[in-house]
């Protein structure tokens, strides 16, 4: 069960990172693309501005 949870968590992390990376040009950010992509779970929870930009990157709005 623990292995399955690890695989699912890693999958969510990778898909979220890939979608943010792909939609980065829709955000208000101009640099640090790799850092912002790698840190997306922590920033999503802790930073309201990042949440708005993450939503823009994923939804395109």
C-alpha distance matrix in Angstrom:
0.0 3.8 5.5 5.2 6.3 8.7 10.0 10.7 12.4 14.3 15.4 16.7 18.4 20.1 21.2 22.6 24.3 25.8 27.1 28.6 30.2 31.6 33.1 34.3 37.9 37.7 37.0 39.6 38.3 40.5 38.9 35.9 33.9 31.4 30.9 30.5 28.0 25.8 26.0 25.4 22.5 24.5 27.8 26.5 25.7 28.8 31.6 33.2 35.3 32.3 30.6 33.7 34.0 30.3 31.0 34.2 32.4 29.8 32.2 35.5 37.3
3.8 0.0 3.8 5.4 5.1 6.2 8.7 9.9 10.5 12.2 14.2 15.4 16.4 18.3 20.0 21.0 22.4 24.2 25.8 26.9 28.3 30.1 31.6 32.5 36.2 36.1 35.2 37.6 36.1 38.2 36.4 33.1 31.4 28.8 28.1 27.9 25.5 23.1 23.2 23.0 20.1 21.8 25.2 24.4 23.5 26.3 29.3 31.2 33.2 30.2 28.8 32.1 32.2 28.6 29.7 32.9 31.0 28.8 31.4 34.5 36.4
5.5 3.8 0.0 3.8 5.4 5.1 6.2 8.6 9.9 10.5 12.2 14.3 15.3 16.4 18.2 19.9 21.0 22.3 24.2 25.7 26.7 28.3 30.2 31.1 34.8 35.0 34.4 37.0 35.3 37.1 35.2 32.0 30.0 27.3 27.0 27.0 24.4 22.0 22.7 22.6 20.1 22.2 25.5 24.8 24.4 27.3 29.9 31.9 33.5 30.2 29.0 32.2 31.9 28.2 29.4 32.3 30.1 27.8 30.7 33.6 35.8
5.2 5.4 3.8 0.0 3.8 5.4 5.1 6.1 8.5 9.9 10.5 12.3 14.2 15.3 16.4 18.2 19.8 20.9 22.4 24.2 25.5 26.7 28.5 29.8 33.3 33.3 32.9 35.7 34.3 36.4 34.8 31.9 29.6 27.2 27.1 26.6 23.8 21.9 22.6 21.9 19.4 22.0 24.9 23.7 23.5 26.7 29.1 30.7 32.3 29.1 27.5 30.5 30.3 26.6 27.3 30.2 28.2 25.6 28.2 31.2 33.4
6.3 5.1 5.4 3.8 0.0 3.8 5.5 5.1 6.0 8.5 9.7 10.5 12.2 14.1 15.3 16.3 18.1 19.8 21.0 22.4 24.0 25.6 27.0 28.0 31.7 31.4 30.7 33.3 32.0 34.2 32.7 29.8 27.7 25.4 25.0 24.3 21.7 19.8 20.0 19.2 16.4 18.7 21.8 20.5 20.0 23.2 25.8 27.4 29.2 26.1 24.5 27.6 27.7 24.0 24.9 28.0 26.2 23.8 26.4 29.5 31.4
8.7 6.2 5.1 5.4 3.8 0.0 3.8 5.5 5.1 6.1 8.5 9.9 10.5 12.2 14.2 15.3 16.3 18.1 19.9 21.0 22.2 24.1 25.8 26.5 30.2 30.4 29.5 32.0 30.3 32.3 30.5 27.3 25.4 22.8 22.3 22.1 19.6 17.2 17.8 17.5 15.1 17.3 20.5 19.8 19.6 22.5 25.0 27.0 28.5 25.2 24.1 27.3 26.9 23.3 24.7 27.6 25.4 23.4 26.4 29.2 31.3
10.0 8.7 6.2 5.1 5.5 3.8 0.0 3.8 5.5 5.1 6.1 8.7 9.8 10.5 12.1 14.1 15.2 16.2 18.2 19.9 20.8 22.2 24.2 25.3 28.9 29.2 28.8 31.6 30.0 31.8 30.1 27.2 24.8 22.3 22.5 22.2 19.2 17.3 18.4 17.9 16.0 18.8 21.5 20.6 21.0 24.1 26.1 27.9 29.0 25.6 24.4 27.3 26.6 22.9 24.1 26.7 24.3 22.0 25.0 27.7 30.2
10.7 9.9 8.6 6.1 5.1 5.5 3.8 0.0 3.8 5.5 5.0 6.2 8.6 9.9 10.5 12.1 14.1 15.2 16.4 18.2 19.7 20.9 22.4 23.8 27.4 27.2 26.8 29.7 28.5 30.7 29.4 26.7 24.2 22.2 22.3 21.4 18.4 17.1 17.8 16.5 14.4 17.5 20.0 18.4 18.8 22.2 24.1 25.5 26.8 23.5 21.9 24.7 24.3 20.6 21.3 24.1 22.1 19.5 22.1 25.1 27.4
12.4 10.5 9.9 8.5 6.0 5.1 5.5 3.8 0.0 3.8 5.4 5.2 6.2 8.6 10.0 10.6 12.2 14.2 15.4 16.5 18.1 19.9 21.2 22.0 25.7 25.6 24.8 27.4 26.0 28.2 26.8 23.9 21.7 19.7 19.3 18.4 15.8 14.1 14.4 13.4 10.9 13.8 16.5 15.3 15.6 18.8 20.9 22.5 23.9 20.6 19.2 22.3 22.0 18.4 19.6 22.5 20.5 18.4 21.3 24.2 26.2
14.3 12.2 10.5 9.9 8.5 6.1 5.1 5.5 3.8 0.0 3.8 5.5 5.0 6.1 8.6 9.9 10.5 12.1 14.2 15.3 16.2 18.1 19.9 20.6 24.3 24.7 24.1 26.7 25.0 26.7 25.0 22.1 19.8 17.3 17.4 17.1 14.1 12.2 13.4 12.9 11.4 14.3 16.8 16.2 17.1 19.9 21.7 23.6 24.4 20.8 20.0 23.0 22.0 18.4 20.1 22.5 20.0 18.2 21.5 24.0 26.4
15.4 14.2 12.2 10.5 9.7 8.5 6.1 5.0 5.4 3.8 0.0 3.8 5.4 5.2 6.0 8.4 9.8 10.5 12.1 14.1 15.1 16.3 18.2 19.6 23.0 23.3 23.1 26.1 24.8 26.6 25.3 22.8 20.0 18.0 18.6 17.8 14.4 13.5 15.0 13.7 12.7 16.1 18.0 16.8 18.2 21.3 22.6 23.9 24.6 21.0 19.8 22.3 21.3 17.6 18.7 21.0 18.4 16.2 19.2 21.8 24.4
16.7 15.4 14.3 12.3 10.5 9.9 8.7 6.2 5.2 5.5 3.8 0.0 3.8 5.5 5.3 5.9 8.4 9.9 10.5 12.1 14.0 15.3 16.4 17.8 21.3 21.0 20.6 23.6 22.5 24.7 23.8 21.4 18.7 17.3 17.5 16.0 13.0 12.5 13.2 11.2 9.9 13.5 15.2 13.4 14.8 18.1 19.3 20.4 21.3 17.9 16.3 18.9 18.3 14.5 15.5 18.1 15.9 13.6 16.5 19.3 21.6
18.4 16.4 15.3 14.2 12.2 10.5 9.8 8.6 6.2 5.0 5.4 3.8 0.0 3.8 5.6 5.3 6.1 8.6 10.1 10.6 12.0 14.2 15.5 16.0 19.8 20.0 19.1 21.8 20.2 22.2 20.8 18.2 15.7 13.9 13.9 12.8 9.8 8.8 9.8 8.4 7.5 11.0 12.7 11.8 13.5 16.3 17.4 19.1 19.7 16.0 15.3 18.1 17.0 13.4 15.3 17.7 15.2 13.7 17.1 19.5 21.7
20.1 18.3 16.4 15.3 14.1 12.2 10.5 9.9 8.6 6.1 5.2 5.5 3.8 0.0 3.8 5.5 5.1 6.0 8.6 9.9 10.3 12.1 14.2 15.0 18.5 19.3 19.0 21.9 20.2 21.7 20.3 17.8 14.9 12.9 14.0 13.2 9.6 9.1 11.3 10.2 10.6 13.9 15.2 14.5 16.7 19.2 19.9 21.4 21.4 17.7 17.2 19.5 17.9 14.3 16.2 17.9 14.9 13.5 17.0 19.0 21.7
21.2 20.0 18.2 16.4 15.3 14.2 12.1 10.5 10.0 8.6 6.0 5.3 5.6 3.8 0.0 3.8 5.4 5.1 6.1 8.5 9.7 10.4 12.2 13.9 17.2 17.4 17.6 20.9 19.8 21.6 20.8 18.9 15.7 14.6 15.8 14.3 10.8 11.5 13.2 11.1 11.6 15.2 15.9 14.4 16.9 19.7 20.0 20.9 20.8 17.2 16.2 18.0 16.5 12.9 14.0 15.7 12.7 10.7 13.9 16.1 18.9
22.6 21.0 19.9 18.2 16.3 15.3 14.1 12.1 10.6 9.9 8.4 5.9 5.3 5.5 3.8 0.0 3.8 5.5 5.2 6.1 8.5 9.9 10.7 11.9 15.4 15.2 14.8 17.9 16.9 19.1 18.5 16.7 13.7 13.1 13.7 11.6 8.5 9.7 10.6 7.8 8.5 12.2 12.4 10.7 13.4 16.2 16.3 17.0 17.0 13.5 12.4 14.4 13.1 9.4 10.8 12.8 10.2 8.5 12.0 14.2 16.6
24.3 22.4 21.0 19.8 18.1 16.3 15.2 14.1 12.2 10.5 9.8 8.4 6.1 5.1 5.4 3.8 0.0 3.8 5.5 5.1 6.0 8.5 9.9 10.2 13.9 14.6 14.0 16.8 15.1 16.8 15.7 13.6 10.5 9.5 10.5 8.9 5.4 6.7 8.6 6.8 8.8 11.9 11.9 11.4 14.4 16.5 16.3 17.6 17.0 13.3 13.3 15.3 13.1 9.9 12.3 13.6 10.5 10.0 13.8 15.2 17.8
25.8 24.2 22.3 20.9 19.8 18.1 16.2 15.2 14.2 12.1 10.5 9.9 8.6 6.0 5.1 5.5 3.8 0.0 3.8 5.5 5.0 6.1 8.6 9.8 13.0 14.0 14.4 17.6 16.1 17.3 16.5 15.0 11.4 10.7 12.8 11.5 7.9 9.7 12.2 10.5 12.5 15.7 15.4 14.7 17.9 20.0 19.5 20.4 19.4 15.8 15.8 17.0 14.6 11.6 13.4 13.9 10.4 9.7 13.2 14.3 17.4
27.1 25.8 24.2 22.4 21.0 19.9 18.2 16.4 15.4 14.2 12.1 10.5 10.1 8.6 6.1 5.2 5.5 3.8 0.0 3.8 5.4 5.1 6.2 8.4 11.4 11.5 12.2 15.7 15.1 16.8 16.8 15.9 12.3 12.7 14.4 12.2 9.2 11.8 13.4 10.8 12.8 16.0 15.2 13.7 17.0 19.3 18.4 18.6 17.5 14.3 13.7 14.4 12.2 9.2 10.2 10.6 7.2 6.0 9.4 10.7 13.8
28.6 26.9 25.7 24.2 22.4 21.0 19.9 18.2 16.5 15.3 14.1 12.1 10.6 9.9 8.5 6.1 5.1 5.5 3.8 0.0 3.8 5.4 5.2 5.7 9.3 9.5 9.2 12.5 11.5 13.5 13.5 12.6 9.2 10.2 11.5 8.8 6.4 9.7 10.9 8.3 11.1 13.7 12.3 11.3 14.9 16.6 15.3 15.7 14.3 11.0 11.1 11.8 9.1 6.4 8.7 8.9 5.5 6.1 9.8 10.4 13.0
30.2 28.3 26.7 25.5 24.0 22.2 20.8 19.7 18.1 16.2 15.1 14.0 12.0 10.3 9.7 8.5 6.0 5.0 5.4 3.8 0.0 3.8 5.5 5.2 8.5 10.1 10.3 13.2 11.5 12.4 11.8 11.0 7.2 7.9 10.4 8.8 6.2 9.4 11.6 10.1 13.3 15.7 14.4 14.2 17.8 19.1 17.8 18.6 16.7 13.4 14.3 14.9 11.7 9.8 12.2 11.6 8.0 9.2 12.6 12.5 15.4
31.6 30.1 28.3 26.7 25.6 24.1 22.2 20.9 19.9 18.1 16.3 15.3 14.2 12.1 10.4 9.9 8.5 6.1 5.1 5.4 3.8 0.0 3.8 5.7 7.7 9.2 10.7 14.1 13.2 13.9 14.1 14.1 10.3 11.5 14.2 12.4 9.9 13.1 15.2 13.3 16.2 18.9 17.4 16.7 20.4 21.9 20.4 20.5 18.6 15.6 16.0 15.9 12.8 11.0 12.4 11.2 7.5 8.3 11.1 10.5 13.9
33.1 31.6 30.2 28.5 27.0 25.8 24.2 22.4 21.2 19.9 18.2 16.4 15.5 14.2 12.2 10.7 9.9 8.6 6.2 5.2 5.5 3.8 0.0 3.8 5.5 5.6 7.4 11.0 11.0 12.4 13.5 14.0 10.6 12.7 14.7 12.2 10.6 14.2 15.5 13.1 16.0 18.4 16.3 15.3 19.0 20.4 18.4 18.0 15.8 13.3 13.5 12.8 9.6 8.6 9.5 7.7 4.2 6.1 8.4 7.2 10.4
34.3 32.5 31.1 29.8 28.0 26.5 25.3 23.8 22.0 20.6 19.6 17.8 16.0 15.0 13.9 11.9 10.2 9.8 8.4 5.7 5.2 5.7 3.8 0.0 3.8 5.4 5.5 8.5 7.5 8.7 9.7 10.4 7.3 10.1 11.9 9.5 8.8 12.6 13.7 11.9 15.4 17.1 14.7 14.4 18.2 18.9 16.7 16.7 14.0 11.5 12.8 12.2 8.6 8.3 10.4 8.5 5.6 8.7 11.1 9.7 12.0
37.9 36.2 34.8 33.3 31.7 30.2 28.9 27.4 25.7 24.3 23.0 21.3 19.8 18.5 17.2 15.4 13.9 13.0 11.4 9.3 8.5 7.7 5.5 3.8 0.0 3.8 5.5 7.9 7.9 8.1 10.2 12.1 9.7 12.9 14.9 12.6 12.5 16.2 17.2 15.6 19.0 20.6 17.9 17.6 21.4 21.8 19.1 18.7 15.6 13.9 15.2 13.7 10.2 11.0 12.4 9.4 7.4 10.8 12.1 9.6 11.6
37.7 36.1 35.0 33.3 31.4 30.4 29.2 27.2 25.6 24.7 23.3 21.0 20.0 19.3 17.4 15.2 14.6 14.0 11.5 9.5 10.1 9.2 5.6 5.4 3.8 0.0 3.8 6.9 8.5 10.1 12.6 14.4 12.1 15.3 16.6 13.8 13.7 17.5 17.9 15.6 18.6 20.2 17.3 16.4 20.1 20.6 17.8 16.6 13.7 12.5 13.2 11.0 7.9 9.2 9.6 6.2 5.4 8.8 9.3 6.5 7.9
37.0 35.2 34.4 32.9 30.7 29.5 28.8 26.8 24.8 24.1 23.1 20.6 19.1 19.0 17.6 14.8 14.0 14.4 12.2 9.2 10.3 10.7 7.4 5.5 5.5 3.8 0.0 3.8 5.4 8.1 10.6 12.1 10.4 13.8 14.4 11.2 12.1 15.7 15.5 13.4 16.5 17.5 14.3 13.8 17.3 17.5 14.4 13.5 10.3 9.1 10.5 8.6 5.1 7.4 8.8 6.1 5.9 9.7 10.7 8.9 9.4
39.6 37.6 37.0 35.7 33.3 32.0 31.6 29.7 27.4 26.7 26.1 23.6 21.8 21.9 20.9 17.9 16.8 17.6 15.7 12.5 13.2 14.1 11.0 8.5 7.9 6.9 3.8 0.0 3.8 6.6 9.6 11.8 11.3 14.9 14.9 12.1 13.9 17.3 16.6 15.0 18.2 18.4 14.9 15.0 18.2 17.5 14.1 13.2 9.5 9.4 11.6 9.6 6.7 9.9 11.5 9.1 9.6 13.3 14.1 12.2 11.8
38.3 36.1 35.3 34.3 32.0 30.3 30.0 28.5 26.0 25.0 24.8 22.5 20.2 20.2 19.8 16.9 15.1 16.1 15.1 11.5 11.5 13.2 11.0 7.5 7.9 8.5 5.4 3.8 0.0 3.8 6.0 8.0 7.9 11.5 11.5 9.1 11.3 14.5 14.1 13.2 16.7 16.8 13.4 14.4 17.7 16.8 13.7 13.9 10.3 9.3 12.2 11.3 8.0 10.2 12.8 11.0 10.4 14.1 15.8 14.2 14.6
40.5 38.2 37.1 36.4 34.2 32.3 31.8 30.7 28.2 26.7 26.6 24.7 22.2 21.7 21.6 19.1 16.8 17.3 16.8 13.5 12.4 13.9 12.4 8.7 8.1 10.1 8.1 6.6 3.8 0.0 3.8 7.2 7.7 11.4 12.0 10.7 12.8 15.7 15.9 15.7 19.4 19.4 16.4 17.7 21.0 20.0 17.1 17.5 14.0 12.9 16.0 15.1 11.7 13.6 16.2 14.1 12.9 16.6 18.4 16.4 17.2
38.9 36.4 35.2 34.8 32.7 30.5 30.1 29.4 26.8 25.0 25.3 23.8 20.8 20.3 20.8 18.5 15.7 16.5 16.8 13.5 11.8 14.1 13.5 9.7 10.2 12.6 10.6 9.6 6.0 3.8 0.0 3.8 5.4 8.5 9.0 8.8 11.0 13.4 13.9 14.5 18.2 18.1 15.5 17.4 20.5 19.5 17.1 18.3 15.2 13.5 16.8 16.7 13.3 14.5 17.6 16.1 14.4 17.8 20.2 18.6 19.8
35.9 33.1 32.0 31.9 29.8 27.3 27.2 26.7 23.9 22.1 22.8 21.4 18.2 17.8 18.9 16.7 13.6 15.0 15.9 12.6 11.0 14.1 14.0 10.4 12.1 14.4 12.1 11.8 8.0 7.2 3.8 0.0 3.8 5.6 5.3 6.1 8.5 10.1 10.7 12.0 15.6 15.3 13.2 15.6 18.5 17.6 15.8 17.7 15.2 12.8 16.1 16.9 13.7 14.0 17.6 16.8 14.8 17.6 20.6 19.7 21.1
33.9 31.4 30.0 29.6 27.7 25.4 24.8 24.2 21.7 19.8 20.0 18.7 15.7 14.9 15.7 13.7 10.5 11.4 12.3 9.2 7.2 10.3 10.6 7.3 9.7 12.1 10.4 11.3 7.9 7.7 5.4 3.8 0.0 3.8 5.6 5.3 6.0 8.6 10.1 10.5 14.3 15.0 13.0 14.7 18.0 17.8 16.2 17.7 15.2 12.4 15.0 15.7 12.3 12.0 15.4 14.6 11.9 14.6 17.7 16.9 18.8
31.4 28.8 27.3 27.2 25.4 22.8 22.3 22.2 19.7 17.3 18.0 17.3 13.9 12.9 14.6 13.1 9.5 10.7 12.7 10.2 7.9 11.5 12.7 10.1 12.9 15.3 13.8 14.9 11.5 11.4 8.5 5.6 3.8 0.0 3.8 5.6 5.1 6.1 8.5 10.0 13.4 14.1 13.2 15.0 18.1 18.1 17.2 19.3 17.5 14.2 16.6 18.0 14.9 13.7 17.3 17.1 14.2 16.1 19.6 19.4 21.6
30.9 28.1 27.0 27.1 25.0 22.3 22.5 22.3 19.3 17.4 18.6 17.5 13.9 14.0 15.8 13.7 10.5 12.8 14.4 11.5 10.4 14.2 14.7 11.9 14.9 16.6 14.4 14.9 11.5 12.0 9.0 5.3 5.6 3.8 0.0 3.8 5.4 5.2 6.1 8.4 11.6 11.4 10.5 13.1 15.6 15.2 14.5 17.1 15.6 12.5 15.2 17.1 14.4 13.5 17.2 17.6 15.2 17.1 20.6 20.6 22.3
30.5 27.9 27.0 26.6 24.3 22.1 22.2 21.4 18.4 17.1 17.8 16.0 12.8 13.2 14.3 11.6 8.9 11.5 12.2 8.8 8.8 12.4 12.2 9.5 12.6 13.8 11.2 12.1 9.1 10.7 8.8 6.1 5.3 5.6 3.8 0.0 3.8 5.6 5.3 5.9 9.5 9.7 7.9 10.0 13.0 12.8 11.7 13.8 12.2 8.9 11.5 13.3 10.7 9.7 13.5 14.0 11.9 13.9 17.2 17.4 18.8
28.0 25.5 24.4 23.8 21.7 19.6 19.2 18.4 15.8 14.1 14.4 13.0 9.8 9.6 10.8 8.5 5.4 7.9 9.2 6.4 6.2 9.9 10.6 8.8 12.5 13.7 12.1 13.9 11.3 12.8 11.0 8.5 6.0 5.1 5.4 3.8 0.0 3.8 5.5 5.3 8.8 10.4 9.5 10.5 13.7 14.6 13.9 15.8 14.5 10.9 12.4 14.3 11.7 9.6 13.1 13.8 11.0 12.2 15.8 16.4 18.5
25.8 23.1 22.0 21.9 19.8 17.2 17.3 17.1 14.1 12.2 13.5 12.5 8.8 9.1 11.5 9.7 6.7 9.7 11.8 9.7 9.4 13.1 14.2 12.6 16.2 17.5 15.7 17.3 14.5 15.7 13.4 10.1 8.6 6.1 5.2 5.6 3.8 0.0 3.8 5.7 8.1 9.2 9.7 11.3 13.7 14.5 14.8 17.3 16.6 13.0 14.5 17.0 14.8 12.5 16.0 17.2 14.5 15.3 19.0 19.9 22.0
26.0 23.2 22.7 22.6 20.0 17.8 18.4 17.8 14.4 13.4 15.0 13.2 9.8 11.3 13.2 10.6 8.6 12.2 13.4 10.9 11.6 15.2 15.5 13.7 17.2 17.9 15.5 16.6 14.1 15.9 13.9 10.7 10.1 8.5 6.1 5.3 5.5 3.8 0.0 3.8 5.8 5.7 6.2 8.5 10.4 10.9 11.4 14.3 14.1 10.6 12.2 15.2 13.6 11.6 15.1 16.7 14.8 15.6 19.1 20.2 21.6
25.4 23.0 22.6 21.9 19.2 17.5 17.9 16.5 13.4 12.9 13.7 11.2 8.4 10.2 11.1 7.8 6.8 10.5 10.8 8.3 10.1 13.3 13.1 11.9 15.6 15.6 13.4 15.0 13.2 15.7 14.5 12.0 10.5 10.0 8.4 5.9 5.3 5.7 3.8 0.0 3.8 5.6 5.2 5.7 8.6 9.9 10.1 12.2 12.1 8.4 9.1 12.1 10.8 8.2 11.5 13.5 11.7 12.2 15.5 17.0 18.4
22.5 20.1 20.1 19.4 16.4 15.1 16.0 14.4 10.9 11.4 12.7 9.9 7.5 10.6 11.6 8.5 8.8 12.5 12.8 11.1 13.3 16.2 16.0 15.4 19.0 18.6 16.5 18.2 16.7 19.4 18.2 15.6 14.3 13.4 11.6 9.5 8.8 8.1 5.8 3.8 0.0 3.8 5.6 5.2 6.5 8.8 10.3 12.5 13.6 10.3 9.9 13.5 13.1 10.3 12.8 15.6 14.2 13.9 17.0 19.1 20.2
24.5 21.8 22.2 22.0 18.7 17.3 18.8 17.5 13.8 14.3 16.1 13.5 11.0 13.9 15.2 12.2 11.9 15.7 16.0 13.7 15.7 18.9 18.4 17.1 20.6 20.2 17.5 18.4 16.8 19.4 18.1 15.3 15.0 14.1 11.4 9.7 10.4 9.2 5.7 5.6 3.8 0.0 3.8 5.5 5.4 6.2 8.3 11.4 12.8 10.0 10.4 14.1 14.0 12.0 14.7 17.3 16.4 16.7 19.6 21.4 22.1
27.8 25.2 25.5 24.9 21.8 20.5 21.5 20.0 16.5 16.8 18.0 15.2 12.7 15.2 15.9 12.4 11.9 15.4 15.2 12.3 14.4 17.4 16.3 14.7 17.9 17.3 14.3 14.9 13.4 16.4 15.5 13.2 13.0 13.2 10.5 7.9 9.5 9.7 6.2 5.2 5.6 3.8 0.0 3.8 5.4 5.1 5.4 8.4 9.1 6.3 7.5 10.9 10.7 9.4 12.4 14.6 14.1 15.0 17.6 19.0 19.4
26.5 24.4 24.8 23.7 20.5 19.8 20.6 18.4 15.3 16.2 16.8 13.4 11.8 14.5 14.4 10.7 11.4 14.7 13.7 11.3 14.2 16.7 15.3 14.4 17.6 16.4 13.8 15.0 14.4 17.7 17.4 15.6 14.7 15.0 13.1 10.0 10.5 11.3 8.5 5.7 5.2 5.5 3.8 0.0 3.8 5.7 5.9 7.4 8.8 6.1 5.1 8.9 9.5 7.5 9.7 12.6 12.4 12.6 15.0 16.9 17.1
25.7 23.5 24.4 23.5 20.0 19.6 21.0 18.8 15.6 17.1 18.2 14.8 13.5 16.7 16.9 13.4 14.4 17.9 17.0 14.9 17.8 20.4 19.0 18.2 21.4 20.1 17.3 18.2 17.7 21.0 20.5 18.5 18.0 18.1 15.6 13.0 13.7 13.7 10.4 8.6 6.5 5.4 5.4 3.8 0.0 3.8 6.2 8.0 10.6 8.9 7.7 11.4 12.8 11.1 12.7 15.8 16.1 15.9 18.0 20.1 20.0
28.8 26.3 27.3 26.7 23.2 22.5 24.1 22.2 18.8 19.9 21.3 18.1 16.3 19.2 19.7 16.2 16.5 20.0 19.3 16.6 19.1 21.9 20.4 18.9 21.8 20.6 17.5 17.5 16.8 20.0 19.5 17.6 17.8 18.1 15.2 12.8 14.6 14.5 10.9 9.9 8.8 6.2 5.1 5.7 3.8 0.0 3.8 6.8 9.3 8.4 8.5 11.9 13.1 12.4 14.4 17.0 17.5 18.0 20.1 21.7 21.3
31.6 29.3 29.9 29.1 25.8 25.0 26.1 24.1 20.9 21.7 22.6 19.3 17.4 19.9 20.0 16.3 16.3 19.5 18.4 15.3 17.8 20.4 18.4 16.7 19.1 17.8 14.4 14.1 13.7 17.1 17.1 15.8 16.2 17.2 14.5 11.7 13.9 14.8 11.4 10.1 10.3 8.3 5.4 5.9 6.2 3.8 0.0 3.8 5.6 5.3 6.4 9.0 10.2 10.4 12.5 14.5 15.3 16.5 18.2 19.4 18.7
33.2 31.2 31.9 30.7 27.4 27.0 27.9 25.5 22.5 23.6 23.9 20.4 19.1 21.4 20.9 17.0 17.6 20.4 18.6 15.7 18.6 20.5 18.0 16.7 18.7 16.6 13.5 13.2 13.9 17.5 18.3 17.7 17.7 19.3 17.1 13.8 15.8 17.3 14.3 12.2 12.5 11.4 8.4 7.4 8.0 6.8 3.8 0.0 3.8 5.4 5.0 6.5 8.8 9.8 10.7 12.7 14.4 15.5 16.5 17.5 16.2
35.3 33.2 33.5 32.3 29.2 28.5 29.0 26.8 23.9 24.4 24.6 21.3 19.7 21.4 20.8 17.0 17.0 19.4 17.5 14.3 16.7 18.6 15.8 14.0 15.6 13.7 10.3 9.5 10.3 14.0 15.2 15.2 15.2 17.5 15.6 12.2 14.5 16.6 14.1 12.1 13.6 12.8 9.1 8.8 10.6 9.3 5.6 3.8 0.0 3.8 5.4 5.3 6.4 8.6 10.0 10.8 12.5 14.4 15.5 15.7 14.5
32.3 30.2 30.2 29.1 26.1 25.2 25.6 23.5 20.6 20.8 21.0 17.9 16.0 17.7 17.2 13.5 13.3 15.8 14.3 11.0 13.4 15.6 13.3 11.5 13.9 12.5 9.1 9.4 9.3 12.9 13.5 12.8 12.4 14.2 12.5 8.9 10.9 13.0 10.6 8.4 10.3 10.0 6.3 6.1 8.9 8.4 5.3 5.4 3.8 0.0 3.8 5.4 5.1 5.8 8.4 9.7 10.3 12.1 13.9 14.5 14.2
30.6 28.8 29.0 27.5 24.5 24.1 24.4 21.9 19.2 20.0 19.8 16.3 15.3 17.2 16.2 12.4 13.3 15.8 13.7 11.1 14.3 16.0 13.5 12.8 15.2 13.2 10.5 11.6 12.2 16.0 16.8 16.1 15.0 16.6 15.2 11.5 12.4 14.5 12.2 9.1 9.9 10.4 7.5 5.1 7.7 8.5 6.4 5.0 5.4 3.8 0.0 3.8 5.5 5.0 6.1 8.6 9.8 10.6 11.9 13.4 12.8
33.7 32.1 32.2 30.5 27.6 27.3 27.3 24.7 22.3 23.0 22.3 18.9 18.1 19.5 18.0 14.4 15.3 17.0 14.4 11.8 14.9 15.9 12.8 12.2 13.7 11.0 8.6 9.6 11.3 15.1 16.7 16.9 15.7 18.0 17.1 13.3 14.3 17.0 15.2 12.1 13.5 14.1 10.9 8.9 11.4 11.9 9.0 6.5 5.3 5.4 3.8 0.0 3.8 5.5 5.2 6.3 8.8 10.1 10.5 11.2 9.8
34.0 32.2 31.9 30.3 27.7 26.9 26.6 24.3 22.0 22.0 21.3 18.3 17.0 17.9 16.5 13.1 13.1 14.6 12.2 9.1 11.7 12.8 9.6 8.6 10.2 7.9 5.1 6.7 8.0 11.7 13.3 13.7 12.3 14.9 14.4 10.7 11.7 14.8 13.6 10.8 13.1 14.0 10.7 9.5 12.8 13.1 10.2 8.8 6.4 5.1 5.5 3.8 0.0 3.8 5.3 4.9 6.2 8.6 9.8 9.7 9.4
30.3 28.6 28.2 26.6 24.0 23.3 22.9 20.6 18.4 18.4 17.6 14.5 13.4 14.3 12.9 9.4 9.9 11.6 9.2 6.4 9.8 11.0 8.6 8.3 11.0 9.2 7.4 9.9 10.2 13.6 14.5 14.0 12.0 13.7 13.5 9.7 9.6 12.5 11.6 8.2 10.3 12.0 9.4 7.5 11.1 12.4 10.4 9.8 8.6 5.8 5.0 5.5 3.8 0.0 3.8 5.4 5.1 6.3 8.5 9.6 10.3
31.0 29.7 29.4 27.3 24.9 24.7 24.1 21.3 19.6 20.1 18.7 15.5 15.3 16.2 14.0 10.8 12.3 13.4 10.2 8.7 12.2 12.4 9.5 10.4 12.4 9.6 8.8 11.5 12.8 16.2 17.6 17.6 15.4 17.3 17.2 13.5 13.1 16.0 15.1 11.5 12.8 14.7 12.4 9.7 12.7 14.4 12.5 10.7 10.0 8.4 6.1 5.2 5.3 3.8 0.0 3.8 5.4 5.2 5.8 7.6 7.6
34.2 32.9 32.3 30.2 28.0 27.6 26.7 24.1 22.5 22.5 21.0 18.1 17.7 17.9 15.7 12.8 13.6 13.9 10.6 8.9 11.6 11.2 7.7 8.5 9.4 6.2 6.1 9.1 11.0 14.1 16.1 16.8 14.6 17.1 17.6 14.0 13.8 17.2 16.7 13.5 15.6 17.3 14.6 12.6 15.8 17.0 14.5 12.7 10.8 9.7 8.6 6.3 4.9 5.4 3.8 0.0 3.8 5.5 5.3 5.0 5.0
32.4 31.0 30.1 28.2 26.2 25.4 24.3 22.1 20.5 20.0 18.4 15.9 15.2 14.9 12.7 10.2 10.5 10.4 7.2 5.5 8.0 7.5 4.2 5.6 7.4 5.4 5.9 9.6 10.4 12.9 14.4 14.8 11.9 14.2 15.2 11.9 11.0 14.5 14.8 11.7 14.2 16.4 14.1 12.4 16.1 17.5 15.3 14.4 12.5 10.3 9.8 8.8 6.2 5.1 5.4 3.8 0.0 3.8 5.8 5.5 7.7
29.8 28.8 27.8 25.6 23.8 23.4 22.0 19.5 18.4 18.2 16.2 13.6 13.7 13.5 10.7 8.5 10.0 9.7 6.0 6.1 9.2 8.3 6.1 8.7 10.8 8.8 9.7 13.3 14.1 16.6 17.8 17.6 14.6 16.1 17.1 13.9 12.2 15.3 15.6 12.2 13.9 16.7 15.0 12.6 15.9 18.0 16.5 15.5 14.4 12.1 10.6 10.1 8.6 6.3 5.2 5.5 3.8 0.0 3.8 5.8 8.3
32.2 31.4 30.7 28.2 26.4 26.4 25.0 22.1 21.3 21.5 19.2 16.5 17.1 17.0 13.9 12.0 13.8 13.2 9.4 9.8 12.6 11.1 8.4 11.1 12.1 9.3 10.7 14.1 15.8 18.4 20.2 20.6 17.7 19.6 20.6 17.2 15.8 19.0 19.1 15.5 17.0 19.6 17.6 15.0 18.0 20.1 18.2 16.5 15.5 13.9 11.9 10.5 9.8 8.5 5.8 5.3 5.8 3.8 0.0 3.8 5.5
35.5 34.5 33.6 31.2 29.5 29.2 27.7 25.1 24.2 24.0 21.8 19.3 19.5 19.0 16.1 14.2 15.2 14.3 10.7 10.4 12.5 10.5 7.2 9.7 9.6 6.5 8.9 12.2 14.2 16.4 18.6 19.7 16.9 19.4 20.6 17.4 16.4 19.9 20.2 17.0 19.1 21.4 19.0 16.9 20.1 21.7 19.4 17.5 15.7 14.5 13.4 11.2 9.7 9.6 7.6 5.0 5.5 5.8 3.8 0.0 3.8
37.3 36.4 35.8 33.4 31.4 31.3 30.2 27.4 26.2 26.4 24.4 21.6 21.7 21.7 18.9 16.6 17.8 17.4 13.8 13.0 15.4 13.9 10.4 12.0 11.6 7.9 9.4 11.8 14.6 17.2 19.8 21.1 18.8 21.6 22.3 18.8 18.5 22.0 21.6 18.4 20.2 22.1 19.4 17.1 20.0 21.3 18.7 16.2 14.5 14.2 12.8 9.8 9.4 10.3 7.6 5.0 7.7 8.3 5.5 3.8 0.0
